[in-house]
Amino acid sequence: MVDIQTAKIRLATTILNTNNVAVIEAVDKALQQVQQTDHEIIGSNPDGTPLNRQDLKEGIAISEQQIKEGKYSTVEELAEKANIELSCD
């Protein structure tokens, strides 16, 4: 897989060096579609407010960081706090 920073620099350089209007329009259209997709409503939050793709991506990134930092509880820990006995049936 290509390093993301390298790919972004190569893409930016290519765009800056081209005079091909069709290429610029195609890239612009693709980026607009990505932005629209990121703001598309895909579900709802627990409180009933709309959830879009960008919010979901941000939530996943936060969760992944919390896992790396060890900021999570296991099922067993949650069950113990709630005085629930887990069965292995």
Backbone hydrogen bonds, N-H to C=O, Kabsch-Sander energy under -0.5 kcal/mol:
donor,donor_aa,acceptor,acceptor_aa,energy
7,A,3,D,-2.4
8,K,4,I,-2.4
9,I,5,Q,-2.3
10,R,6,T,-2.5
11,L,7,A,-2.5
12,A,8,K,-2.7
13,T,9,I,-2.7
14,T,10,R,-2.4
15,I,11,L,-2.4
16,L,12,A,-2.6
17,N,13,T,-1.9
18,T,14,T,-0.8
18,T,15,I,-0.7
21,V,19,N,-0.9
24,I,20,N,-1.8
25,E,21,V,-2.8
26,A,22,A,-2.2
27,V,23,V,-2.5
28,D,24,I,-2.6
29,K,25,E,-2.5
30,A,26,A,-2.3
31,L,27,V,-2.5
32,Q,28,D,-2.2
33,Q,29,K,-2.1
34,V,30,A,-1.9
35,Q,31,L,-2.3
36,Q,32,Q,-2.4
37,T,33,Q,-2.5
38,D,34,V,-2.3
39,H,35,Q,-1.1
40,E,37,T,-1.1
42,I,51,L,-3.0
43,G,51,L,-1.3
45,N,49,T,-3.2
48,G,45,N,-2.5
51,L,43,G,-2.4
53,R,40,E,-1.2
54,Q,38,D,-3.0
56,L,52,N,-2.2
57,K,53,R,-2.8
58,E,54,Q,-2.5
59,G,55,D,-2.5
60,I,56,L,-2.4
61,A,57,K,-2.3
62,I,58,E,-2.2
63,S,59,G,-2.4
64,E,60,I,-2.8
65,Q,61,A,-2.0
66,Q,62,I,-2.4
67,I,63,S,-2.3
68,K,64,E,-2.2
69,E,65,Q,-1.9
70,G,67,I,-1.5
71,K,66,Q,-3.0
72,Y,70,G,-1.4
78,L,74,T,-2.2
79,A,75,V,-2.7
80,E,76,E,-2.2
81,K,77,E,-2.2
82,A,78,L,-1.8
83,N,80,E,-1.2
84,I,79,A,-3.1
86,L,84,I,-0.6
